[in-house]
Amino acid sequence: MGAVNAEILKAVAAGALVVYTQDWHPPSTPHFAKDGGIWPVHCVMGTWGAELHPRLVVAGPVVRKGSHGEDGYSGFTMRDPVTGEDRPTELEDLLSARGVEKTVVVGLALDYCVKATALDALRLGHPTSVLLGATAAVNLQPDDGERAVEELRAAGAEVG
């Protein structure tokens, strides 16, 4: 079992709510380069590429994003590709219903989804930490990960 999985299980055992976010795209979406976006095809709903890692023990709700072609890096919001309008996912409601007081963000990718989720958590009033040892950056541009860390710290996130 990986260290991140062990930490998640420890958090669950301590009563923490662990929520898993998952890209869940249709086969064609403006998010993909083949359809005008910047990303290669990934996480197509119902395929092996959209599955959570098989060794990850999923012990909480899963928030799926992008299933209607939305562009969304944050676990909290998605953007309509036509209107540009942001709309919430169910994540904030899940956290509110459980009285969550602090958000800890891990996963992929530090310079996109992790950063956007942590910034949204801060915007929504949640003290937020990002565990660098449980993230990795895409680095489309050199040092994107380092810039993400700087942005997170400047916004008030605890990063370490």
Kinemage of the C-alpha trace (Angstrom):
@kinemage 1
@onewidth
@group {chain A} dominant
@subgroup {mainchain}
@vectorlist {calphas} color= white
{ca met a 1} P 0.000 0.000 0.000
{ca gly a 2} L 1.368 3.410 -0.933
{ca ala a 3} L 2.057 6.143 1.597
{ca val a 4} L -0.773 8.326 0.270
{ca asn a 5} L -3.263 5.474 0.549
{ca ala a 6} L -2.065 4.812 4.108
{ca glu a 7} L -2.577 8.496 4.978
{ca ile a 8} L -6.079 8.430 3.487
{ca leu a 9} L -6.977 5.335 5.497
{ca lys a 10} L -5.589 6.957 8.650
{ca ala a 11} L -7.724 10.045 8.001
{ca val a 12} L -10.829 7.912 7.463
{ca ala a 13} L -10.123 5.972 10.656
{ca ala a 14} L -9.884 9.297 12.489
{ca gly a 15} L -13.328 10.260 11.181
{ca ala a 16} L -12.246 12.608 8.404
{ca leu a 17} L -14.299 12.815 5.240
{ca val a 18} L -12.257 11.824 2.197
{ca val a 19} L -13.741 12.879 -1.138
{ca tyr a 20} L -12.280 11.686 -4.427
{ca thr a 21} L -12.511 13.850 -7.534
{ca gln a 22} L -12.422 12.266 -10.949
{ca asp a 23} L -12.318 13.607 -14.488
{ca trp a 24} L -15.161 11.898 -16.373
{ca his a 25} L -15.179 13.193 -19.934
{ca pro a 26} L -17.302 12.253 -22.963
{ca pro a 27} L -15.353 10.977 -26.011
{ca ser a 28} L -15.494 14.440 -27.587
{ca thr a 29} L -15.232 17.664 -25.602
{ca pro a 30} L -13.764 21.136 -26.205
{ca his a 31} L -11.387 20.213 -23.369
{ca phe a 32} L -9.484 17.851 -25.740
{ca ala a 33} L -6.940 19.030 -28.326
{ca lys a 34} L -8.725 17.032 -31.057
{ca asp a 35} L -11.812 19.173 -30.363
{ca gly a 36} L -10.037 22.531 -29.969
{ca gly a 37} L -8.732 22.335 -26.389
{ca ile a 38} L -5.210 21.859 -25.060
{ca trp a 39} L -5.303 18.376 -23.529
{ca pro a 40} L -4.864 14.954 -25.088
{ca val a 41} L -7.847 12.632 -24.769
{ca his a 42} L -7.978 11.409 -21.165
{ca cys a 43} L -10.391 10.074 -18.549
{ca val a 44} L -13.129 9.156 -21.022
{ca met a 45} L -16.154 8.006 -19.033
{ca gly a 46} L -16.609 4.271 -18.809
{ca thr a 47} L -13.083 3.434 -20.033
{ca trp a 48} L -10.079 2.111 -18.130
{ca gly a 49} L -8.442 5.533 -18.513
{ca ala a 50} L -11.097 7.138 -16.336
{ca glu a 51} L -10.839 4.612 -13.522
{ca leu a 52} L -9.311 5.542 -10.202
{ca his a 53} L -6.077 3.684 -9.519
{ca pro a 54} L -6.905 0.043 -8.713
{ca arg a 55} L -4.829 0.080 -5.502
{ca leu a 56} L -6.573 3.186 -4.203
{ca val a 57} L -8.998 2.290 -1.460
{ca val a 58} L -12.018 4.461 -2.227
{ca ala a 59} L -13.565 5.089 1.160
{ca gly a 60} L -15.802 8.083 0.482
{ca pro a 61} L -17.859 9.880 -2.132
{ca val a 62} L -16.571 10.427 -5.675
{ca val a 63} L -17.161 13.786 -7.376
{ca arg a 64} L -17.001 13.444 -11.150
{ca lys a 65} L -16.373 16.459 -13.332
{ca gly a 66} L -16.476 17.177 -17.041
{ca ser a 67} L -19.156 14.653 -17.972
{ca his a 68} L -21.081 17.166 -20.097
{ca gly a 69} L -18.010 18.628 -21.782
{ca glu a 70} L -17.322 21.154 -19.033
{ca asp a 71} L -13.827 22.422 -18.539
{ca gly a 72} L -12.928 22.176 -14.922
{ca tyr a 73} L -9.758 21.786 -12.973
{ca ser a 74} L -11.214 22.411 -9.525
{ca gly a 75} L -13.122 19.780 -7.605
{ca phe a 76} L -15.507 22.607 -6.650
{ca thr a 77} L -16.408 24.137 -10.022
{ca met a 78} L -16.776 23.408 -13.722
{ca arg a 79} L -16.957 25.870 -16.638
{ca asp a 80} L -19.410 25.516 -19.485
{ca pro a 81} L -17.287 25.390 -22.673
{ca val a 82} L -19.814 27.427 -24.675
{ca thr a 83} L -21.050 30.081 -22.231
{ca gly a 84} L -17.979 30.209 -19.961
{ca glu a 85} L -20.335 30.104 -16.984
{ca asp a 86} L -18.986 28.443 -13.828
{ca arg a 87} L -21.204 26.055 -11.946
{ca pro a 88} L -20.521 24.165 -8.742
{ca thr a 89} L -19.936 20.459 -8.364
{ca glu a 90} L -21.417 18.763 -5.300
{ca leu a 91} L -18.119 19.012 -3.359
{ca glu a 92} L -18.948 22.119 -1.311
{ca asp a 93} L -22.328 20.632 -0.322
{ca leu a 94} L -20.620 17.400 0.788
{ca leu a 95} L -18.140 19.323 2.927
{ca ser a 96} L -20.806 21.592 4.422
{ca ala a 97} L -23.109 18.689 5.252
{ca arg a 98} L -20.308 17.050 7.247
{ca gly a 99} L -19.145 20.257 8.935
{ca val a 100} L -15.668 20.004 7.438
{ca glu a 101} L -13.413 22.668 8.941
{ca lys a 102} L -10.191 22.140 6.967
{ca thr a 103} L -9.447 20.924 3.443
{ca val a 104} L -6.368 18.905 2.538
{ca val a 105} L -5.727 18.496 -1.188
{ca val a 106} L -3.591 15.799 -2.835
{ca gly a 107} L -3.453 14.242 -6.305
{ca leu a 108} L -2.809 15.185 -9.903
{ca ala a 109} L -1.883 17.582 -11.144
{ca leu a 110} L -0.326 20.113 -8.781
{ca asp a 111} L -0.243 22.898 -11.380
{ca tyr a 112} L -3.847 22.366 -12.536
{ca cys a 113} L -6.462 20.396 -10.595
{ca val a 114} L -4.747 20.455 -7.193
{ca lys a 115} L -4.035 24.179 -7.437
{ca ala a 116} L -7.540 25.049 -8.656
{ca thr a 117} L -9.217 22.910 -5.992
{ca ala a 118} L -7.105 24.409 -3.204
{ca leu a 119} L -7.689 27.974 -4.426
{ca asp a 120} L -11.440 27.361 -4.592
{ca ala a 121} L -11.399 25.839 -1.099
{ca leu a 122} L -9.681 28.988 0.199
{ca arg a 123} L -12.143 31.206 -1.710
{ca leu a 124} L -14.983 29.317 -0.016
{ca gly a 125} L -13.477 29.959 3.412
{ca his a 126} L -11.837 26.597 4.128
{ca pro a 127} L -8.378 26.646 5.693
{ca thr a 128} L -6.467 24.535 3.159
{ca ser a 129} L -3.298 22.454 3.005
{ca val a 130} L -1.629 20.880 -0.013
{ca leu a 131} L 0.624 17.871 0.637
{ca leu a 132} L 3.417 18.186 -1.924
{ca gly a 133} L 4.612 14.620 -1.376
{ca ala a 134} L 1.222 13.415 -2.582
{ca thr a 135} L 1.085 15.531 -5.748
{ca ala a 136} L 2.914 15.849 -9.053
{ca ala a 137} L 2.981 18.676 -11.582
{ca val a 138} L 2.401 18.377 -15.324
{ca asn a 139} L 4.794 21.249 -16.067
{ca leu a 140} L 3.516 22.092 -19.555
{ca gln a 141} L 5.798 25.090 -19.132
{ca pro a 142} L 9.017 24.700 -17.159
{ca asp a 143} L 8.491 25.417 -13.463
{ca asp a 144} L 4.660 25.429 -13.606
{ca gly a 145} L 4.680 23.340 -10.437
{ca glu a 146} L 6.926 25.801 -8.617
{ca arg a 147} L 4.737 28.711 -9.737
{ca ala a 148} L 1.663 26.818 -8.491
{ca val a 149} L 3.269 26.411 -5.064
{ca glu a 150} L 4.060 30.142 -4.946
{ca glu a 151} L 0.483 31.019 -5.942
{ca leu a 152} L -0.978 28.657 -3.338
{ca arg a 153} L 1.202 30.060 -0.567
{ca ala a 154} L 0.391 33.654 -1.595
{ca ala a 155} L -3.321 32.801 -1.391
{ca gly a 156} L -2.921 31.460 2.144
{ca ala a 157} L -2.641 27.709 1.636
{ca glu a 158} L -0.343 25.693 3.841
{ca val a 159} L 1.965 23.895 1.411
{ca gly a 160} L 4.456 21.267 2.451
